[in-house]
Amino acid sequence: MAAVNPGGLRREVGAGLLIVAGVVLASVVGGAVWGYLAPVEQLFVTEAGRGVVLTGESAHQFDALAIFVCIGAVVGLLCAAGAWRLRSARGPILAIGLLAGSFIGAFAMRVLGEAVAEWHHARPEDPPVGQIIAIAPELGSWLALIVQPLIASLVLMFTVALNPSEDLGTGVDGAFGATRSTRSTRSTQPYPSNTKADAASPYSPYSPAANGAHGGYDPAGPVPQSRPAR
């Protein structure tokens, strides 16, 4: 039987908030990396304020999306593995913190990544006609944001399934700060024995009935030997 421990609950909530902060921080770093690695798209300026995409440059939109997905998957994998190392926080609060941090982190990765790309590949304000300019990459689909929480949840699910312990190694038998009850459901006292009844049992080898059954003969005593007369 488990009872809720307020101290244990506060500890788990604190660990969950720490997981959220760590996942968001890792996602921000991943967004900065994406802003530097994502390829730019080159345009040929045909007139003031207009340009034409060069041949083959449109494929870089897919490249930028694929790089974002790969970085999000790596961040989700590493964050799930790191969160699982917090043994005392294993449980529903860890899962909630990991998923919440992954969703927030994926959004932060996109915002910061696009900002870093804009800063790294600054576009000229009024380029002359005939010049080739580079456009900073952008994330073309919002569906890429679900990759990081998806990978994190899958890794967490596999680690829970492969753990052989019922309490996931936390040392408690319940969630949300529950602790083991000090009351035991099993009695540690041995079963009482009726010594008098055992002594008087007709099936006891030391009972009077057993002695009467053998006619006073002790099987363990010396066996009399008869010798022939001379």
C-alpha positions as CSV (number, residue, x, y, z in Angstrom):
1,M,0.0,0.0,0.0
2,A,1.4,3.4,-1.0
3,A,0.9,6.8,0.5
4,V,1.6,10.1,-1.1
5,N,4.7,11.9,0.2
6,P,4.6,15.7,-0.3
7,G,8.4,15.9,-0.2
8,G,8.7,13.2,-2.9
9,L,6.0,14.9,-5.0
10,R,7.9,18.2,-4.9
11,R,11.1,16.4,-5.8
12,E,9.5,14.8,-8.8
13,V,7.9,18.1,-10.0
14,G,11.3,19.8,-9.6
15,A,12.9,17.1,-11.7
16,G,10.2,17.5,-14.3
17,L,10.8,21.2,-14.6
18,L,14.5,20.6,-14.8
19,I,13.9,18.2,-17.7
20,V,11.8,20.8,-19.5
21,A,14.5,23.4,-19.1
22,G,17.2,21.0,-20.3
23,V,15.3,19.9,-23.4
24,V,14.5,23.5,-24.4
25,L,18.2,24.5,-23.9
26,A,19.3,21.5,-26.1
27,S,16.8,22.4,-28.7
28,V,18.0,26.0,-28.8
29,V,21.5,24.7,-29.4
30,G,20.2,22.5,-32.2
31,G,18.4,25.5,-33.8
32,A,21.6,27.4,-33.9
33,V,23.4,24.5,-35.5
34,W,20.6,24.2,-38.1
35,G,20.8,28.0,-38.9
36,Y,24.5,27.5,-39.8
37,L,24.1,24.1,-41.7
38,A,20.9,24.7,-43.7
39,P,21.8,25.6,-47.3
40,V,20.7,28.9,-48.8
41,E,18.7,29.4,-52.0
42,Q,20.2,31.6,-54.7
43,L,18.2,33.9,-56.8
44,F,19.1,36.0,-59.9
45,V,17.8,39.6,-59.6
46,T,15.8,40.4,-62.8
47,E,14.4,43.8,-61.7
48,A,14.1,45.8,-58.5
49,G,12.6,43.7,-55.8
50,R,12.2,40.6,-58.0
51,G,14.3,37.6,-58.8
52,V,14.3,34.2,-60.3
53,V,15.4,31.0,-58.6
54,L,18.4,29.4,-60.3
55,T,18.2,25.9,-61.6
56,G,18.4,23.3,-58.9
57,E,18.3,25.8,-56.1
58,S,14.7,25.0,-55.1
59,A,15.9,21.6,-53.9
60,H,17.6,23.3,-51.0
61,Q,14.2,23.8,-49.4
62,F,13.9,20.1,-48.9
63,D,17.5,19.9,-47.8
64,A,16.9,22.5,-45.0
65,L,13.8,20.6,-43.9
66,A,15.6,17.2,-43.9
67,I,18.5,18.7,-41.8
68,F,16.0,20.1,-39.3
69,V,14.3,16.7,-39.0
70,C,17.6,15.0,-38.4
71,I,18.7,17.5,-35.7
72,G,15.3,17.3,-34.0
73,A,15.5,13.5,-34.0
74,V,19.0,13.6,-32.4
75,V,18.0,16.1,-29.8
76,G,14.9,14.0,-28.9
77,L,17.0,10.9,-28.6
78,L,19.6,12.5,-26.4
79,C,17.1,14.3,-24.2
80,A,15.1,11.1,-23.6
81,A,18.3,9.2,-22.7
82,G,19.4,12.0,-20.4
83,A,16.0,12.3,-18.7
84,W,16.0,8.6,-18.0
85,R,19.1,8.9,-16.0
86,L,17.2,10.8,-13.4
87,R,16.2,7.7,-11.5
88,S,14.1,9.4,-8.9
89,A,11.9,11.2,-11.5
90,R,11.0,8.1,-13.5
91,G,7.2,8.0,-13.9
92,P,4.4,10.1,-15.3
93,I,6.0,13.4,-14.4
94,L,9.1,12.5,-16.3
95,A,7.1,11.7,-19.4
96,I,5.0,14.9,-19.1
97,G,8.1,17.0,-18.7
98,L,9.9,15.3,-21.6
99,L,7.0,15.7,-24.0
100,A,6.3,19.3,-22.9
101,G,9.9,20.3,-23.2
102,S,10.1,18.6,-26.6
103,F,7.2,20.5,-28.1
104,I,8.4,23.8,-26.7
105,G,11.9,23.0,-27.8
106,A,11.0,22.1,-31.3
107,F,9.2,25.5,-31.7
108,A,12.2,27.3,-30.1
109,M,14.5,25.4,-32.5
110,R,12.6,26.8,-35.5
111,V,12.3,30.3,-34.3
112,L,16.0,30.6,-33.3
113,G,17.2,28.6,-36.3
114,E,15.5,30.9,-38.7
115,A,16.8,34.0,-36.8
116,V,20.4,32.6,-36.9
117,A,20.0,31.9,-40.6
118,E,18.8,35.4,-41.3
119,W,21.7,36.8,-39.4
120,H,24.3,34.5,-41.0
121,H,23.0,35.0,-44.6
122,A,22.0,38.7,-44.5
123,R,20.1,39.8,-47.6
124,P,21.0,43.1,-49.3
125,E,18.2,45.6,-49.1
126,D,18.4,46.9,-52.7
127,P,20.5,44.5,-54.9
128,P,21.3,45.7,-58.4
129,V,19.8,43.9,-61.4
130,G,21.9,41.0,-62.6
131,Q,23.3,40.1,-59.2
132,I,22.9,36.7,-57.6
133,I,21.8,36.9,-54.0
134,A,21.4,34.2,-51.3
135,I,18.1,33.8,-49.4
136,A,18.2,32.5,-45.9
137,P,16.6,29.1,-45.4
138,E,13.2,28.7,-43.8
139,L,11.3,25.7,-42.5
140,G,8.7,24.9,-45.0
141,S,6.4,22.6,-43.0
142,W,5.1,22.7,-39.4
143,L,5.0,18.9,-39.5
144,A,8.7,18.8,-38.9
145,L,8.1,20.1,-35.3
146,I,6.5,16.7,-34.2
147,V,9.7,14.7,-35.0
148,Q,11.5,15.6,-31.8
149,P,8.6,14.8,-29.3
150,L,7.8,11.7,-31.3
151,I,11.4,10.3,-31.1
152,A,11.6,11.3,-27.4
153,S,8.4,9.5,-26.6
154,L,9.4,6.3,-28.5
155,V,12.8,6.2,-26.8
156,L,11.1,6.6,-23.4
157,M,8.6,3.9,-24.2
158,F,11.3,1.4,-25.2
159,T,13.3,2.1,-22.0
160,V,10.3,1.6,-19.8
161,A,9.4,-1.7,-21.7
162,L,12.9,-3.0,-21.4
163,N,13.3,-2.2,-17.7
164,P,12.9,-5.4,-15.6
165,S,11.9,-3.7,-12.4
166,E,8.3,-2.9,-11.6
167,D,9.2,0.4,-9.9
168,L,11.5,1.3,-12.8
169,G,14.4,1.4,-10.3
170,T,13.0,4.3,-8.3
171,G,12.6,2.4,-5.0
172,V,8.9,3.5,-4.7
173,D,5.8,1.5,-5.6
174,G,3.6,4.4,-6.8
175,A,3.6,7.6,-8.8
176,F,3.4,11.2,-7.9
177,G,5.7,11.0,-4.8
178,A,4.2,7.8,-3.4
179,T,6.4,5.9,-0.9
180,R,6.4,2.4,0.3
181,S,4.1,1.7,3.3
182,T,5.8,0.7,6.5
183,R,2.9,-1.7,7.3
184,S,3.4,-5.2,6.1
185,T,0.6,-7.3,4.8
186,R,2.3,-10.5,5.9
187,S,2.7,-11.7,9.4
188,T,6.3,-12.4,10.5
189,Q,5.2,-14.5,13.5
190,P,5.5,-18.2,13.0
191,Y,2.5,-20.4,13.3
192,P,1.8,-21.3,17.0
193,S,2.3,-24.9,17.8
194,N,0.3,-26.8,20.4
195,T,3.0,-28.6,22.3
196,K,0.6,-30.4,24.7
197,A,-1.5,-31.7,21.8
198,D,1.6,-32.8,19.9
199,A,2.9,-34.6,23.0
200,A,-0.4,-36.4,23.5
201,S,-0.9,-37.2,19.9
202,P,-1.5,-41.0,19.4
203,Y,0.8,-40.7,16.4
204,S,3.8,-39.4,18.4
205,P,6.5,-41.9,18.9
206,Y,6.8,-40.8,22.6
207,S,3.1,-41.0,23.4
208,P,1.7,-43.6,25.8
209,A,-0.4,-45.1,23.1
210,A,2.7,-45.8,21.0
211,N,4.5,-47.4,23.9
212,G,1.4,-49.6,24.5
213,A,1.3,-50.6,20.9
214,H,4.8,-52.0,21.2
215,G,4.1,-53.8,24.5
216,G,6.8,-52.0,26.3
217,Y,9.4,-53.1,23.9
218,D,12.0,-50.5,22.9
219,P,13.0,-51.0,19.3
220,A,16.2,-49.1,19.9
221,G,17.2,-51.2,22.9
222,P,19.5,-54.3,22.9
223,V,18.1,-57.4,21.2
224,P,18.2,-60.5,23.5
225,Q,20.1,-63.4,22.0
226,S,19.3,-67.0,22.7
227,R,22.1,-69.6,22.8
228,P,21.6,-73.3,22.3
229,A,21.9,-75.5,25.4
230,R,25.0,-77.6,25.7
